Amino acid sequence: MPKDAWTTRAPFEDHEAAAVWRLFTFNWHLLASCIGVLVAGLLATEFYIRPSGYLIAFAMAGFYWQFGLLNVKSIARRNPRLSYCLVAIAQMIIAMSVMTSLTYVAISINLPLWDGTLLAWDRALGLDFRYYLDFVNGHPQIISVLAAGYRSITWQILGIMFVLPLAGNYRRTGEAICAFALALFATTFISAMVPATGVYGELGLTASDFPYFEPQGYYDTLRDATLVRAGSLHGLDLLKLVGVLTFPSFHAVSAILYTWAFWPMRWLRLFFVPCNNVMLVATPLGGGHYFVDVIAGVVIATMAILAALGISRFVAPRWASPTEA
């Protein structure tokens, strides 16, 4: 790492935009560390990658990164909104590709399942999944709303990559990517130590117990987690990976991170705050999560946000005046 790695600024006239480049530089080092952990995990286990999906993902990331750099270096076309948008796309592609893969390696540790304990924690808190399920079954008209909120985890990522930087929220873009990477890593580690398959199986529930919806997120996790724990799944195809985390819930993590990420944009709060509240409410049903999975996800997200803000202040302090350079 160059000695001036954390003092390097992008040549933007906007001093804040120039300073934030150091935060994105930190994110690259953070993502490189995650790649290192994944490679070490692959070498220590029987997993191997099927290259096609990874080649596509890394080629796309490289494409966006290169064009982002070209925009930074171009005196005539230099535009921080476009530059940070392109770099954000590259970093999110790498983050999601690497961390989703790492979840499979992590749960292959194959520690004893915690489902019984997690259910007991729910009950100790007075939280009853079966009562919640019966309530939703009795009000099927709300299922479409819950489903839309649960699925929004995918398209809200686009907001971080496009909406935030194009609106000039460069620092929050970098902080959000940093927080996502930290939260994904923490969630993956905890899930490896506290493995679980989900509340539906623990309660002995079948499809006839929820006739108005199909918890596809739960089914996907159960399918792949079972194969990994049985030692039957070794080839990682990025285009087919679903993520296999139960405790903490990454949907819950995402709901908090999205709300925080878009908070500076007042005109979007009326949309994103209710949307992410719905995601939180839908998470136990859509992912077969225990309520404590959701609570743990909220805690992880909060800690990741605080860490990202601290990192941002340290590596890219705000400029006090336009004359400082």
C-alpha positions in Angstrom: 0.0 0.0 0.0 1.5 3.4 -0.9 2.4 5.6 2.1 0.0 8.3 0.9 -2.9 5.9 0.3 -5.2 7.6 2.8 -4.2 11.2 1.7 -4.8 10.7 -2.0 -7.7 12.8 -3.2 -9.5 12.7 -6.6 -8.9 15.9 -8.6 -12.5 17.3 -8.3 -13.1 21.0 -7.8 -15.6 20.0 -5.1 -13.4 19.5 -2.0 -15.8 17.1 -0.3 -16.1 15.0 -3.5 -12.3 14.9 -3.7 -11.9 13.9 -0.1 -14.4 11.1 -0.3 -12.2 9.3 -2.8 -10.1 8.1 0.1 -13.2 6.3 1.6 -13.7 4.5 -1.7 -10.0 3.6 -1.6 -10.6 2.1 1.9 -13.5 0.1 0.5 -11.3 -1.5 -2.1 -8.9 -2.6 0.6 -11.8 -4.0 2.6 -13.1 -5.9 -0.4 -9.6 -7.2 -1.1 -9.5 -8.5 2.4 -12.8 -10.3 1.9 -11.5 -11.9 -1.3 -8.5 -13.1 0.6 -10.7 -14.7 3.3 -12.8 -16.4 0.5 -9.6 -17.7 -1.2 -8.3 -19.0 2.1 -11.7 -20.7 2.7 -11.6 -22.3 -0.7 -8.1 -23.7 -0.1 -9.0 -25.0 3.3 -12.2 -26.8 2.1 -13.4 -28.9 -0.8 -15.2 -26.0 -2.4 -14.2 -24.8 -5.8 -15.6 -22.1 -8.1 -17.3 -22.6 -11.4 -15.5 -19.7 -13.3 -18.1 -18.5 -15.7 -20.3 -16.5 -13.3 -17.3 -15.0 -11.5 -15.5 -14.1 -14.7 -18.7 -12.2 -15.8 -19.0 -10.4 -12.4 -15.4 -9.4 -12.1 -15.2 -8.3 -15.8 -18.2 -6.1 -15.2 -16.7 -4.7 -12.0 -13.5 -4.0 -13.9 -15.3 -2.3 -16.7 -17.2 0.0 -14.4 -14.1 0.7 -12.3 -12.0 1.5 -15.3 -14.6 3.9 -16.8 -14.9 5.5 -13.4 -11.1 6.1 -13.3 -11.1 7.5 -16.8 -13.8 9.9 -15.9 -11.8 11.1 -12.8 -8.7 11.6 -15.0 -10.5 13.4 -17.8 -10.2 17.1 -17.4 -12.9 17.8 -20.0 -15.5 15.2 -18.9 -14.7 14.9 -15.2 -17.9 14.6 -13.2 -17.9 13.3 -9.6 -21.5 12.2 -9.8 -20.7 9.9 -12.7 -17.3 8.8 -11.4 -18.7 7.7 -8.0 -21.7 6.0 -9.6 -19.4 3.9 -11.7 -17.1 3.0 -8.9 -20.1 2.2 -6.6 -21.4 -0.2 -9.2 -18.0 -1.9 -9.3 -17.6 -2.2 -5.6 -21.2 -3.5 -5.0 -20.7 -6.2 -7.7 -17.5 -7.4 -5.9 -19.0 -7.2 -2.5 -22.2 -9.2 -3.3 -20.3 -11.8 -5.4 -17.6 -12.5 -2.8 -19.7 -12.4 0.3 -22.5 -14.5 -1.1 -19.9 -17.1 -2.0 -18.3 -16.9 1.5 -21.6 -17.8 3.2 -21.4 -21.2 1.7 -17.9 -21.8 2.8 -18.7 -20.5 6.3 -21.6 -22.8 7.0 -19.6 -25.8 5.8 -18.0 -25.7 9.3 -21.1 -27.8 10.1 -21.5 -26.9 13.7 -24.7 -28.2 15.6 -27.9 -26.5 14.6 -29.3 -23.8 16.9 -32.9 -24.0 15.7 -34.3 -25.2 19.1 -32.4 -22.5 21.0 -33.5 -19.7 18.6 -37.1 -20.8 19.0 -36.7 -20.9 22.7 -35.3 -17.3 22.6 -38.4 -16.2 20.6 -40.7 -17.7 23.2 -38.8 -16.2 26.1 -39.4 -12.8 24.5 -43.1 -13.6 24.1 -42.9 -13.9 20.3 -45.0 -16.6 18.7 -44.3 -17.3 15.0 -47.4 -19.6 14.7 -49.6 -16.8 16.0 -48.1 -14.4 13.4 -48.5 -16.9 10.6 -52.2 -17.5 11.5 -52.8 -13.8 11.5 -51.4 -13.4 8.0 -53.3 -16.4 6.8 -56.4 -14.7 8.2 -55.6 -11.5 6.2 -54.4 -12.7 2.8 -55.0 -9.3 1.3 -51.7 -8.1 3.0 -49.6 -10.8 1.5 -48.9 -9.0 -1.8 -47.6 -6.0 0.2 -45.4 -8.1 2.4 -44.0 -10.0 -0.6 -43.2 -6.7 -2.4 -41.4 -5.4 0.7 -39.4 -8.7 1.1 -38.3 -8.7 -2.6 -37.3 -5.1 -2.5 -33.9 -6.1 -1.0 -32.7 -6.6 -4.6 -33.8 -3.4 -6.3 -32.9 -1.1 -3.4 -29.3 -2.0 -4.0 -29.6 -0.1 -7.3 -30.5 3.0 -5.4 -27.2 2.9 -3.6 -25.3 2.4 -6.8 -27.2 5.0 -8.9 -29.5 7.3 -6.9 -27.2 8.3 -4.1 -24.1 9.2 -6.2 -26.0 10.8 -9.0 -27.8 13.0 -6.5 -24.4 14.1 -5.1 -24.4 12.0 -1.9 -20.9 10.7 -2.5 -20.0 10.2 1.1 -23.1 8.4 2.0 -22.6 6.1 -1.0 -19.1 5.2 0.2 -20.3 4.7 3.8 -23.2 2.5 2.7 -20.9 0.2 0.7 -18.5 0.0 3.6 -21.4 -0.7 6.0 -22.7 -3.4 3.7 -19.4 -5.2 3.4 -18.8 -5.0 7.2 -22.4 -6.2 7.9 -22.1 -9.1 5.4 -18.9 -10.2 6.9 -20.1 -10.1 10.5 -23.4 -11.8 9.6 -21.6 -14.6 7.7 -19.2 -15.2 10.7 -22.0 -15.3 13.2 -24.2 -17.5 11.0 -21.3 -20.0 10.8 -21.1 -20.1 14.6 -24.9 -20.2 15.1 -26.2 -22.3 12.1 -29.9 -22.8 11.7 -32.3 -23.9 8.9 -35.4 -21.9 9.8 -38.6 -21.8 11.8 -40.9 -23.6 9.5 -39.0 -26.9 9.8 -38.5 -26.5 13.6 -42.2 -26.1 14.1 -43.0 -28.9 11.7 -45.0 -26.7 9.4 -45.8 -27.7 5.8 -47.2 -25.8 2.8 -50.7 -26.6 3.9 -50.1 -24.3 6.9 -49.5 -21.3 4.7 -51.7 -21.8 1.6 -51.6 -18.2 0.4 -47.9 -17.7 -0.1 -44.7 -19.6 -0.8 -41.6 -18.7 1.3 -39.2 -19.1 -1.6 -36.4 -17.5 0.4 -36.7 -20.1 3.1 -36.9 -22.9 0.5 -33.8 -21.7 -1.3 -31.8 -21.4 2.0 -33.0 -24.8 3.2 -32.1 -26.5 0.0 -28.6 -25.2 -0.3 -27.7 -25.2 3.4 -28.8 -28.9 3.7 -26.6 -29.8 0.7 -23.6 -27.9 2.1 -23.9 -29.5 5.6 -24.3 -32.9 4.0 -21.1 -32.4 2.0 -23.0 -32.7 -1.3 -22.4 -29.3 -2.7 -18.9 -28.3 -3.6 -19.0 -26.3 -6.9 -19.9 -22.6 -6.4 -21.8 -21.2 -9.4 -22.2 -17.5 -8.7 -25.3 -17.3 -11.0 -27.1 -19.9 -8.8 -26.0 -19.0 -5.3 -28.8 -17.8 -3.0 -27.1 -17.0 0.3 -27.6 -19.4 3.2 -27.8 -17.2 6.3 -30.5 -17.6 8.9 -29.1 -16.0 12.1 -28.8 -13.0 11.8 -31.2 -12.2 9.0 -29.5 -10.2 6.2 -33.0 -9.0 5.1 -33.2 -7.3 8.5 -29.7 -6.0 8.2 -30.6 -4.6 4.7 -33.8 -2.9 5.8 -31.9 -0.9 8.4 -29.0 -0.1 6.1 -31.2 1.0 3.3 -33.2 3.3 5.6 -30.0 4.9 6.8 -28.4 5.1 3.4 -31.3 7.0 1.8 -32.1 9.1 4.9 -30.2 12.2 3.6 -32.6 12.4 0.7 -35.7 13.8 2.3 -37.9 13.5 -0.8 -37.3 9.7 -0.7 -38.0 9.1 3.0 -41.7 8.8 2.6 -41.1 5.8 0.3 -38.1 4.0 1.7 -38.9 4.2 5.3 -42.3 2.4 4.9 -40.8 0.0 2.4 -38.1 -1.1 4.7 -40.5 -1.4 7.6 -42.5 -3.7 5.5 -39.4 -5.7 4.7 -38.7 -6.1 8.4 -42.2 -7.3 9.0 -42.1 -9.7 6.1 -38.7 -11.2 6.9 -39.9 -14.0 9.3 -42.4 -15.2 6.8 -40.5 -14.9 3.6 -37.2 -16.3 4.9 -38.5 -18.6 7.6 -36.7 -16.6 10.2 -37.0 -16.6 13.9 -37.9 -13.2 15.4 -34.5 -13.1 17.1 -32.9 -13.4 13.6 -34.5 -10.1 12.8 -33.5 -8.5 16.1 -29.9 -9.7 15.6 -29.9 -8.3 12.1 -31.0 -4.9 13.4 -28.1 -4.9 15.9 -25.6 -6.0 13.3 -26.7 -3.2 10.9 -26.5 -0.6 13.7 -23.0 -1.6 14.6 -21.9 -1.7 10.9 -23.3 1.9 10.4 -21.4 3.2 13.4 -18.3 1.5 12.2 -18.7 2.9 8.7 -19.2 6.4 10.0 -16.1 6.1 12.2 -14.1 4.9 9.2 -15.4 7.7 7.0 -14.4 10.4 9.6 -11.0 8.8 10.0 -9.9 8.2 6.4 -11.9 11.0 4.7 -12.4 13.9 7.2 -14.7 16.6 6.0 -13.1 19.7 4.7 -13.8 22.7 6.9 -13.5 25.3 4.1 -13.1 25.4 0.3 -9.6 26.9 0.8 -8.2 23.7 2.4 -6.5 21.3 0.1 
